[in-house]
Amino acid sequence: MTMRTTDRADALVLVGDRTFERRSFELPETGDDDGLLRIEACGLCGTDHEQYTGHIKAPFGFIPGHEVVGVVERVGRNAAARWGVTEGQRVAVEVFLSCRSCPSCEAGNYRRCERNGTATMVGFVDVDRPPALWGGYASHLYLAPDSMLLPVPAGMDPSFATLFNPLGAGIRWAVTVPETKPGDVVVVLGPGIRGLSACAAAKEAGASFVAITGVGPRDNPRLAAAPGFGADLVIDVTKQEPAAALKRELGRLADVVVDVTAKAPKALAQAVSVARPGGTIVMAGTRGTAEASGFNPDHVVFKELRILGALGVDYPAYEAALRLLASGKYPFAELPRRAAGLDTLEPLIKTMAGEGDPDIPVHGVLAPETGR
């Protein structure tokens, strides 16, 4: 693997709604406990275009991007031992940092790290905080001592490898959090990359039946792809009510419902209706509003439902995701993917936000080195 060296990094800084600034930064000095990553690819997700449009705001400029894969360009002696990596190695970057010593980190819940938490998560840190390179829309990423890295399987394409993040989400949200068991019936709300990943994860966990929902023509191509990812039933909610469709097909409701929709207030009501009495609902997609159209809290009581929130992923899920990607068992490599460089990223972000080209790729990627 060829190593390239330079003394500056290029980056896109989001300074306001729909406003990127192209900036150049000096590469930071690194010591025994930290490192520097040369970014090869950064996957794009719903959070990215919600940041871009201002749906998710910050009171500061920042370098977005959190699905980062790249090559370790520099690594200190202590950091190399801590992370188990060497210079020149391709790795994926965990979004959250961990001090490894507070009670939350020791319990494995490092998303609640007392020293880090959401304050230092990759892709959402004030660019004025030295050394500025905290996000994936850049040529380089600073690897702070609390960073967590995952080795990427040998020979795996870096753009493809960015799927470690959405597939890791599917594993955690559809299996780990709800404790999905062999034989369970699982319904996934939302057919984006995380929804398709949740289908594959549920099937891998032994789910006997997996269904997935989508909305009209926009989602039809994704629903058409879903059987390849383990879906036994696809439901267009503009044509069928999910609970009724599941009962017609299977004669029963779902043990586990995984809601990965975004900005879809009606989805919570659908989740409650499609869950069996005593079932589990995992809410991983954000509504962006306090409203929940059609949701009746009494149904949660009558059905004795378990409703769980899921924030982010975790290291074990990412490890499992990279193994599953390497296996080739599911057609992730065949998903429509579109890549852009730093100079051409904004139109792709607009497309993924539904504001540009109506042909929205399932998988969008920033490839800063190539300028594609």
C-alpha positions in Angstrom: 0.0 0.0 0.0 1.5 3.3 -1.1 2.0 5.9 1.5 1.7 9.5 0.6 3.1 12.3 2.7 2.2 16.0 2.8 2.4 18.8 5.3 -1.2 20.0 4.9 -4.7 18.6 4.9 -7.7 19.6 2.7 -11.1 19.6 4.2 -14.7 20.8 3.8 -16.0 22.8 6.8 -19.7 23.1 7.2 -20.1 26.7 8.5 -23.9 27.1 8.1 -27.0 25.6 6.5 -26.0 24.4 3.0 -22.7 26.2 3.2 -19.3 24.4 2.9 -15.9 26.2 3.0 -12.9 24.5 1.4 -10.0 24.9 3.8 -6.4 23.8 4.2 -5.0 22.9 7.6 -1.5 22.1 8.8 -1.1 18.5 9.7 -0.7 18.1 13.5 2.4 16.9 15.2 1.9 13.4 16.7 3.5 11.7 19.6 3.6 8.4 21.4 -0.1 8.3 22.2 -1.9 9.5 19.0 -1.8 9.2 15.3 -2.9 10.5 11.9 -5.1 8.8 9.3 -5.0 9.4 5.5 -8.7 9.1 4.6 -9.5 7.0 1.6 -13.3 7.0 1.9 -16.1 8.3 4.1 -19.6 6.9 3.7 -22.5 9.2 3.7 -25.7 8.7 5.8 -28.8 10.5 6.8 -27.0 12.4 9.5 -24.8 14.0 6.9 -27.5 15.6 4.8 -29.4 16.5 8.0 -26.4 18.4 9.1 -26.0 20.0 5.7 -29.6 21.2 5.5 -29.6 22.4 9.1 -32.0 19.8 10.4 -29.2 19.0 12.8 -27.5 22.2 13.8 -24.3 23.1 15.6 -23.3 26.5 17.0 -19.9 26.2 15.3 -18.2 25.2 12.1 -17.1 21.6 11.8 -15.8 19.0 9.4 -18.7 16.4 8.9 -18.3 12.8 8.1 -18.2 9.8 10.5 -18.1 6.6 8.4 -14.3 6.8 7.9 -11.9 4.3 6.3 -8.3 5.1 5.6 -4.6 4.2 6.0 -2.7 4.8 9.2 -0.1 7.4 8.1 1.5 8.0 11.5 1.0 6.2 14.8 2.8 6.6 18.1 4.4 3.6 19.9 1.8 3.6 22.7 -1.1 4.2 20.4 0.0 1.4 18.1 0.0 -1.0 21.0 -3.4 0.3 22.3 -5.0 0.1 18.9 -3.2 -3.0 17.6 -2.3 -1.4 14.3 0.8 -0.4 12.3 1.6 2.4 9.9 0.4 1.6 6.4 -2.5 -0.5 7.7 -6.1 0.2 6.4 -8.6 0.7 9.3 -12.1 1.8 10.0 -12.7 4.4 12.6 -15.3 4.1 15.4 -17.4 7.2 15.7 -17.2 7.4 19.5 -14.1 7.8 21.5 -13.4 5.9 24.7 -11.2 6.7 27.7 -11.3 3.0 28.5 -11.3 3.7 32.3 -14.6 5.4 33.4 -17.4 3.2 34.7 -19.3 3.5 31.4 -16.4 2.5 29.3 -15.5 -0.4 31.6 -19.1 -1.6 31.3 -18.8 -1.6 27.5 -21.1 1.4 27.2 -18.4 3.7 25.9 -20.9 5.9 24.0 -21.5 7.4 27.5 -17.8 7.9 28.2 -17.4 10.6 30.9 -14.5 12.2 29.0 -16.0 11.9 25.5 -19.6 11.0 24.8 -21.1 13.0 22.0 -18.7 15.9 22.6 -15.9 14.3 20.6 -17.7 12.0 18.2 -16.1 11.9 14.8 -17.8 14.4 12.3 -19.3 16.8 14.8 -16.5 18.6 16.6 -15.8 22.4 16.5 -13.2 23.0 13.8 -11.6 25.6 16.1 -10.7 22.8 18.5 -7.1 21.9 17.7 -6.0 20.2 15.6 -9.2 20.8 13.6 -9.2 17.5 11.7 -12.1 15.8 13.5 -14.2 14.7 10.6 -14.3 12.6 7.5 -14.8 15.3 4.8 -11.1 15.7 4.6 -7.9 14.2 3.3 -6.7 13.4 6.9 -8.2 12.6 10.3 -6.5 13.2 13.6 -6.5 10.1 15.7 -6.7 11.2 19.4 -5.5 8.9 22.1 -9.0 7.8 22.9 -9.8 6.8 19.3 -10.9 3.3 18.5 -9.8 1.6 15.2 -10.8 -1.6 13.5 -8.6 -3.4 11.0 -10.1 -3.7 7.6 -9.9 -7.2 6.0 -7.0 -7.5 3.5 -7.9 -6.5 0.0 -11.3 -4.9 0.8 -12.0 -1.8 -1.2 -12.1 1.3 1.1 -15.3 2.6 -0.4 -17.0 -0.7 0.1 -15.5 -1.0 3.6 -17.4 2.1 4.7 -20.4 -0.1 4.9 -19.0 -1.3 8.2 -20.9 1.5 9.8 -24.5 1.0 8.4 -24.1 -2.8 8.6 -22.8 -2.5 12.2 -25.9 -0.4 12.9 -28.1 -3.1 11.5 -26.5 -5.7 13.7 -26.8 -3.7 16.9 -30.3 -2.4 16.3 -31.9 -5.5 14.8 -30.1 -8.1 16.9 -28.1 -7.0 19.9 -30.5 -4.3 21.4 -33.7 -6.3 21.0 -32.0 -9.6 21.8 -33.4 -11.2 18.6 -33.6 -15.0 18.8 -33.7 -17.8 16.2 -37.3 -18.2 15.0 -38.3 -14.6 15.7 -40.4 -12.6 13.3 -38.7 -9.2 12.6 -40.2 -6.2 10.8 -37.9 -3.4 9.6 -39.3 0.1 8.9 -37.3 1.9 6.3 -35.5 0.4 3.3 -32.3 2.6 3.3 -28.9 1.1 3.7 -29.5 0.7 7.4 -32.8 -1.0 6.8 -31.3 -3.4 4.4 -28.5 -4.1 6.8 -31.0 -4.7 9.6 -32.7 -7.3 7.4 -29.4 -9.1 6.8 -28.5 -9.0 10.5 -31.9 -10.4 11.6 -31.6 -13.2 9.1 -28.0 -14.0 10.2 -29.4 -14.1 13.8 -31.8 -16.8 12.8 -35.0 -14.8 12.3 -37.6 -17.1 10.7 -39.3 -14.3 8.8 -38.2 -10.7 8.0 -40.4 -8.0 6.5 -39.4 -4.5 5.4 -41.5 -1.4 4.7 -41.0 1.5 2.3 -42.9 4.4 0.8 -44.0 4.5 -2.8 -41.9 5.0 -5.9 -39.0 6.6 -4.1 -38.4 3.3 -2.2 -39.4 0.8 -4.8 -35.8 0.1 -6.0 -34.7 -0.5 -2.5 -37.7 -2.7 -1.7 -36.9 -4.7 -4.9 -33.4 -5.3 -3.6 -34.5 -6.3 -0.1 -35.0 -10.0 -0.7 -31.3 -10.3 -1.5 -30.7 -9.1 2.1 -33.0 -11.6 3.7 -36.4 -10.0 3.4 -39.2 -12.4 3.0 -41.9 -9.7 2.5 -41.7 -6.2 1.2 -44.5 -3.7 2.1 -45.2 -0.4 0.3 -47.1 1.5 3.0 -48.9 3.6 0.4 -50.6 0.4 -0.8 -50.7 -1.9 2.3 -51.0 -1.3 6.0 -48.0 -3.2 7.5 -49.8 -5.0 10.3 -52.5 -6.2 8.0 -50.0 -7.3 5.3 -48.0 -9.3 7.9 -51.1 -11.0 9.2 -52.2 -11.9 5.7 -48.8 -13.3 4.9 -47.9 -15.0 8.2 -51.0 -15.0 10.4 -49.3 -13.2 13.2 -47.5 -10.0 14.2 -43.8 -9.3 14.8 -41.7 -10.2 17.8 -39.2 -7.4 17.0 -39.8 -4.2 15.1 -36.8 -2.0 14.1 -37.6 1.5 13.1 -34.7 3.1 11.2 -36.8 5.7 9.4 -35.9 9.4 9.6 -38.3 12.3 9.8 -41.2 9.9 9.6 -43.6 10.8 12.5 -46.1 8.1 11.4 -43.6 5.3 11.7 -44.0 5.0 15.5 -47.7 4.3 15.1 -46.9 1.7 12.5 -44.3 0.1 14.8 -46.8 -0.2 17.6 -49.5 -1.7 15.3 -47.2 -4.3 13.8 -45.7 -5.5 17.1 -47.3 -8.5 18.8 -48.4 -8.2 22.4 -45.2 -8.4 24.5 -43.1 -7.6 21.5 -40.1 -5.3 21.3 -39.7 -2.1 19.3 -36.3 -0.5 18.7 -36.3 3.2 17.8 -33.1 4.1 16.0 -34.3 6.7 13.5 -34.9 10.2 14.8 -38.3 11.9 14.1 -37.1 15.5 14.1 -40.3 16.5 15.7 -42.2 16.0 19.0 -45.3 14.9 17.0 -46.0 11.2 16.4 -49.0 11.1 14.0 -51.4 8.3 14.8 -49.5 7.1 17.9 -51.7 6.1 20.8 -49.7 5.5 24.0 -52.5 3.3 25.4 -51.6 0.6 22.8 -48.2 0.4 24.4 -49.9 -0.4 27.7 -52.5 -2.8 26.3 -49.9 -4.7 24.3 -47.3 -4.5 27.1 -44.6 -3.5 24.6 -41.0 -3.0 25.3 -39.7 0.2 23.5 -36.0 0.7 23.3 -33.9 3.6 22.0 -30.7 2.9 20.2 -28.0 5.5 19.8 -25.1 4.6 17.5 -23.3 1.3 17.2 -20.5 -0.4 19.1 -17.2 -2.0 18.5 -18.4 -5.7 18.5 -21.1 -4.8 16.0 -18.5 -3.2 13.7 -16.2 -6.2 13.9 -19.1 -8.5 13.0 -20.1 -6.2 10.1 -16.6 -6.3 8.6 -16.6 -10.1 8.9 -20.0 -10.3 7.2 -19.0 -7.9 4.4 -15.8 -10.0 3.8 -17.9 -13.2 3.5 -19.8 -11.9 0.5 -23.0 -13.6 1.7 -25.2 -10.6 1.0 -25.0 -8.4 -2.2 -23.7 -5.3 -0.5 -21.2 -4.9 -3.3 -24.0 -4.7 -5.9 -25.8 -1.8 -4.2 -26.0 1.4 -6.3 -23.1 3.5 -5.1 -22.0 7.0 -6.0 -18.7 8.5 -5.1 -17.6 12.1 -5.1 -14.5 14.1 -4.3 -14.2 17.1 -2.0 -14.9 19.4 -5.0 -17.9 17.5 -6.2 -19.5 16.4 -2.9 -22.2 19.0 -2.4 -24.4 17.9 -5.4 -24.3 14.3 -4.0 -25.3 15.5 -0.5 -28.2 17.5 -2.1 -29.3 14.4 -4.0 -29.2 12.3 -0.8 -31.3 15.0 0.9 -33.9 14.7 -1.8 -33.1 18.1 -3.3 -31.2 17.2 -6.4 -31.1 14.3 -8.8 -34.1 12.0 -8.1 -31.9 9.0 -8.7 -30.8 8.7 -5.1 -28.0 6.1 -4.6 -28.4 3.6 -1.8 -24.7 4.2 -0.8 -23.0 7.5 -1.2 -19.3 7.9 -0.5 -16.7 10.7 -0.3 -13.4 9.6 -1.9 -11.1 12.6 -1.2 -7.9 11.2 -2.7 -9.3 10.4 -6.2 -11.5 13.4 -6.6 -14.1 11.2 -8.2 
